[in-house]
Amino acid sequence: MKFLQEYLFNFRPFISFLVIIHVFVLNIWGQDNMIPPEKLVRLKIRLPERLTMGIMGGNNMSIPAITHIPENTYGFKPNVRITPGWQIGLTGNISVTGKYFLLFNIQYLNYSAYSKYDLADYRDTYQEHLHIFSFPSAIAYKMGKGGIKYYPIAGISINCLLDSKIDYCFHPYPDIPTYTYKGNVDMISDRNRLIYGGILGAGFTYQVRKYFMILDIRYCIDLRNYINTGVMKTIQIESEYGFPFPYQSPGFRMHGFFINLGIMKARIDYP
């Protein structure tokens, strides 16, 4: 139930974009259906002929991909789970030649990495919250005829880590009622600030007059660890029993699926 509540809470940006796009569609449709002009939303955007720009946002479902365990951790891989997040920003594409075009985004990304250690005499759970400026770009190929078009994409993403904080909880085992909890532990000094990754996915567009309604689905995987093994240090946390235990998030990369909704205004029938 807690996971469902967390997912629905993080799903708000996706619902918000559904509402925004719905409003735009009604206004565009209303131009032929006698809606008074003063009630219409009119965008006045002048773009180069080959450039299409718009807004995009949505949700992601991500999971840590454990790649190595530093020597000063427990020495084995933790259990991980999928956690929800969200992203919002600008999107655009540039016509290159024929059916090929360059797709790019500037997004603020919020996602988290969850891990749990089950040891002989206690259990630890950690959730690291990552806030990132993401700059994905990809080559796409336009396919389809009529109003609905689709395009496979492949490319790279450059991510700038803005903030990294951890919530952790120490449970004496087996499930003694007392436990240690602390949130918002700053880990940015132990993290690589620049992360790059790969992108595979597909997008769908539907043209309504001079606007494109976009559905974009991607699989993204980081190609560099977030942990900076050169400067990482052990954090000592005192439990109720006065037992200090070390914590350092395992070396990990993030990977997962991203779904976005967006709207663009263009002067040409592209993509």
Secondary structure, 3 states (H helix, E strand, C coil): CHHHHHHHHHCHHHHHHHHHHHHHHHHHHHCCCCCCHHHCCCCCCCCCCCEEEEEEEEEEEEEEEEEECCCCCCCCCCEEECEEEEEEEEEEEEEEECCEEEEEEEEEEEEEEEEEEECCCEEEEEEEEEEEEEEEEEEEECECCCCEEEEEEEEEEEEEEEEEEEEEEEEECCCCCCCEEEEEEECHHHECCEEEEEEEEEEEEEEECCEEEEEEEEEEEECCCCECCCCCCCEEEECCCCCEEEECCCEEEEEEEEEEEEEEECCCCCC
